[in-house]
């Protein structure tokens, strides 16, 4: 009787140990996946922010260049109109 009881308890403890191991591994996997996702989301956010900053700088530079050209044409036309470029 004692031997049978020992085997039953041994089987239960193995099942419990296996179940705990599976639960721990599943929890570690979920934590690992979550950390990986957070890393990649931050990386994508940083890349998008840098791309946005480059696009804004490019647009501002383009506007500044265009305003410079317009002002140069107006100044040239004004000087010609006043007769200073004759």
Helices and strands as residue ranges (DSSP letters): H 2-81
